[in-house]
């Protein structure tokens, strides 16, 4: 069984769509160009220890591959979110693992 690294998956990912700044910001909070100008990451609300990788395969001959990620507080919620979000195919196997559980073997 072979696994894809997160870097392999991210290399093949399409470019994210650019979003317009929302006029409905938090009171006193900076949005859009002001936040980017200060160097604030656009996804600052995502905590690395709450991101789970979703792996799945559709046929027994296939290897597990990463199909996406979910953000959840624990493994049970991650299972529920993964199953409900990535239900477009009849998967024969699906697994979630915490992103921070990955161990780098070869670093570029």
DOROGU-608018 format. One record per residue: residue number from 1; residue in one letter; x, y negated, z negated of N, C-alpha, C, O in turn. Coordinates in steps of 0.02 Angstrom, whole numbers. Atoms other than C-alpha are relative to their C-alpha. Layout:
<rs>
 seq type    n.X    n.Y    n.Z   ca.X   ca.Y   ca.Z    c.X    c.Y    c.Z    o.X    o.Y    o.Z
 NUM    A      X      Y      Z      X      Y      Z      X      Y      Z      X      Y      Z
...
</rs>
This chain:
<rs>
 seq type    n.X    n.Y    n.Z   ca.X   ca.Y   ca.Z    c.X    c.Y    c.Z    o.X    o.Y    o.Z
   1    X     42     58      0      0      0      0     45    -62      0     93    -65    -39
   2    X    -40     60     -3     70   -169     45    -44    -60    -19   -104    -61     -8
   3    X     35     60     21     23   -338    -25     29    -60     36     88    -62     52
   4    X    -23     64    -28     33   -510     51     15    -47    -57    -21    -48   -107
   5    X    -15     49     51    115   -644    -51    -44    -61     12    -73    -70     65
   6    X     40     61     -7     26   -807    -83     29    -45     54     -8    -79     89
   7    X    -31     41    -51    153   -894     28    -18     25     70    -30    -15    115
   8    X     19    -27    -65    113   -775    173    -70    -22     19    -83    -41     76
   9    X     69     18    -13    -71   -812    156     -6    -75     14    -44    -96     59
  10    X      5     72     -9    -46   -999    141     30    -22     66      7    -72     94
  11    X    -29     18    -65     63  -1003    298    -51      8     56    -52    -31    103
  12    X     49    -13    -52    -82   -932    400    -65    -40    -10   -109    -39     33
  13    X     62     36     16   -214  -1043    319     -7    -61     46     43    -93     63
  14    X     11     60    -42   -293  -1179    427     12    -63    -41      7    -62   -103
  15    X     -9     64     34   -257  -1360    387    -64    -21    -34   -118    -15     -5
  16    X     61     22     34   -378  -1427    256    -30    -61     33      6   -104     59
  17    X     33     59    -28   -507  -1551    316     10    -59    -47     12    -51   -108
  18    X     -8     60     40   -481  -1728    259    -69    -23    -22   -116    -25     18
  19    X     64     23     28   -618  -1792    146      4    -75    -11     56   -103    -30
  20    X      3     71     14   -674  -1970    131     -8     -9    -75    -38     33   -108
  21    X      9     13     72   -663  -2046    -43    -73    -11    -16   -110    -42     23
  22    X     70      6     22   -827  -2037   -136    -10    -66    -35     33    -90    -72
  23    X     18     62     34   -912  -2194   -195    -23     15    -71    -27    -30   -113
  24    X     26    -18     66   -978  -2097   -345     57     27    -43     60     88    -56
  25    X    -56    -22     41   -821  -2090   -451    -18     -3    -74    -71    -28    -92
  26    X     10      4     72   -805  -2071   -638     12    -72    -22     53   -107      8
  27    X    -10     68     23   -819  -2235   -734     73    -10    -20    100     27    -61
  28    X    -69     15     17   -646  -2311   -743     50     43     36    110     30     32
  29    X    -47    -45    -35   -571  -2171   -639     17    -26     68    -23    -60    100
  30    X    -21     21    -66   -473  -2201   -482    -13     56     49      0    114     32
  31    X     16    -49    -51   -526  -2111   -324     34    -18     65     56    -75     74
  32    X    -22     12    -68   -467  -2095   -146     72    -25      4    117      4    -25
  33    X    -67     26    -13   -319  -2201    -92     36    -22    -64     97    -15    -69
  34    X    -31     22     63   -289  -2270   -268     31     59    -37     86     52    -64
  35    X    -27    -59     34   -265  -2095   -340     61     27     37    110     47      6
  36    X    -55    -25    -40   -152  -2041   -197     60    -47     -7    117    -24    -10
  37    X    -53     48      5    -52  -2201   -210     40      9    -65    100     -3    -66
  38    X    -34     -9     64    -11  -2163   -392     33     69     -4     67     83    -53
  39    X    -32    -65      1     45  -1987   -347    -41     53    -37    -15    106    -53
  40    X     43    -48     33   -102  -1899   -430    -19     55     48    -41     40    104
  41    X     20    -54    -46   -132  -1726   -356    -75     -3     13   -114    -22    -30
  42    X     70      4    -19   -297  -1712   -264    -43     52    -37   -103     43    -43
  43    X     37    -52     36   -346  -1554   -361     26      5    -72     41     60    -95
  44    X    -27      1     68   -289  -1605   -535    -43     39    -49    -19     59   -102
  45    X     45    -34     46   -441  -1521   -614     13     76     -2    -10    109    -48
  46    X    -13    -73     -2   -380  -1345   -565     60     15    -43    115     -9    -31
  47    X    -54    -21     44   -277  -1268   -703     29     65     26     -9    112     40
  48    X    -31    -59    -30   -151  -1139   -640    -18     65    -35    -23    117     -2
  49    X     16    -62     36   -195  -1013   -777    -72     22      9    -91     74    -17
  50    X     70    -18    -11   -377  -1012   -722    -14     18     73    -71     30     91
  51    X      8    -18    -71   -348   -973   -537     14     74      8     65    100    -15
  52    X     -4    -72    -11   -376   -792   -484      4     13     75    -34    -15    114
  53    X     -5    -21    -70   -322   -714   -319    -52     54     12    -60     99    -29
  54    X     49    -51    -18   -457   -612   -232     29     42     57     45     16    110
  55    X    -26    -48    -49   -395   -457   -139    -55     47     20    -96     66    -22
  56    X     52    -46    -22   -504   -344    -34     21     36     63     70     17     96
  57    X     -8    -35    -64   -512   -220    109    -67     28     21   -109     44    -21
  58    X     63    -24    -28   -652   -162    224      2     73     19    -50    106     23
  59    X     -6    -70    -20   -584      8    276     55     33    -41    102     -1    -63
  60    X    -49    -36     39   -485    142    186     70     -3     30    119     -1     -6
  61    X    -64      2    -34   -346    131    316     35    -67     -9     96    -72      1
  62    X    -28     67      8   -319    -54    280     33     -7    -68     16     27   -116
  63    X    -30     19     64   -208   -125    145    -42    -54    -32    -80    -89      2
  64    X     31     57     33   -276   -243     15     33    -64     26     93    -66     36
  65    X    -27     64    -21   -257   -422     74    -37    -55    -36    -95    -47    -56
  66    X     32     56     34   -292   -589     -5    -51    -31     46    -37    -49    102
  67    X     53     31    -39   -458   -658     54    -19    -68    -28    -57   -105      3
  68    X     15     65     28   -465   -809    -60     20     -4    -73     56     38    -99
  69    X    -11     10     71   -459   -875   -237    -64    -23    -33   -109    -50      0
  70    X     55     27     40   -582   -916   -375     30    -31    -62     85    -14    -83
  71    X    -21     32     63   -568  -1024   -529    -49     24    -54   -109     12    -49
  72    X     42    -27     54   -632   -939   -688     38      1    -65    100      4    -66
  73    X    -31     -1     67   -600   -938   -875     25     69    -20     72     74    -59
  74    X    -21    -67     18   -584   -749   -887    -12     49     57    -42     31    108
  75    X      4    -50    -53   -577   -589   -786    -71     19     20    -85     30     79
  76    X     70    -19    -15   -762   -549   -800    -33    -53     44    -68    -36     92
  77    X     28     54    -41   -813   -719   -731     32      1     69     -2    -11    120
  78    X    -34     -2    -64   -681   -703   -594    -30     55     44    -38     46    104
  79    X     31    -55    -38   -759   -535   -542    -68    -23     29    -83    -11     87
  80    X     67     23    -22   -933   -612   -533      6    -52     55    -29    -47    106
  81    X     -9     52    -51   -874   -765   -436     25     30     65     -1     13    119
  82    X    -28    -29    -61   -772   -661   -313    -53     40     37    -59     34     98
  83    X     51    -42    -33   -914   -540   -279    -54    -43     32    -79    -27     86
  84    X     54     42    -28  -1041   -680   -252     25    -46     56    -12    -60    103
  85    X    -25     46    -51   -929   -796   -150     22     37     63      8     14    119
  86    X    -28    -35    -57   -845   -667    -37    -43     61     18    -17    117     23
  87    X     46    -55    -14   -998   -561      4    -19      5     74    -67     39     92
  88    X     18      0    -71   -996   -589    193     15     66     35    -11     79     89
  89    X    -16    -65    -29   -923   -415    227    -18     55    -49    -26     42   -109
  90    X     12    -58     43   -959   -241    160     68     26    -22     94     74      7
  91    X    -66    -20     24   -796   -225     62     -5     69    -33    -54     83    -68
  92    X     -2    -64     35   -749    -50      4     40     -5    -64     35     37   -109
  93    X    -38     13     60   -629   -121   -125     13    -74     -6     29   -107     43
  94    X    -14     70     14   -609   -291   -206     32     -4    -69      9     31   -115
  95    X    -33      9     64   -493   -345   -347     17    -73    -10     25   -110     38
  96    X    -22     67     18   -449   -505   -438     59      6    -47     61     50    -91
  97    X    -57      2     45   -284   -545   -521     16    -73    -15      7   -116     28
  98    X    -19     69     15   -226   -701   -612     59    -21     43    107     17     52
  99    X    -54     24    -43   -116   -806   -499     66      0    -38    118     15     -8
 100    X    -63      4     37     13   -827   -638     27     69    -18     80     74    -49
 101    X    -25    -67     12     30   -636   -649     46     24     56     79     76     50
 102    X    -44    -19    -55    123   -631   -483     73    -10    -20     91    -59    -52
 103    X    -71      3     14    308   -596   -499     37     -5     67     28     38    111
 104    X    -37     10    -62    422   -662   -362     58     49      4     97     55    -43
 105    X    -54    -48    -10    538   -529   -293     54    -30     44    113    -25     27
 106    X    -48     34    -44    621   -624   -150    -24    -72      7    -81    -85     28
 107    X     18     71     -3    621   -812   -157     35    -33     59     95    -22     69
 108    X    -31     33    -58    651   -918     -2     26    -68    -19     54   -103     24
</rs>
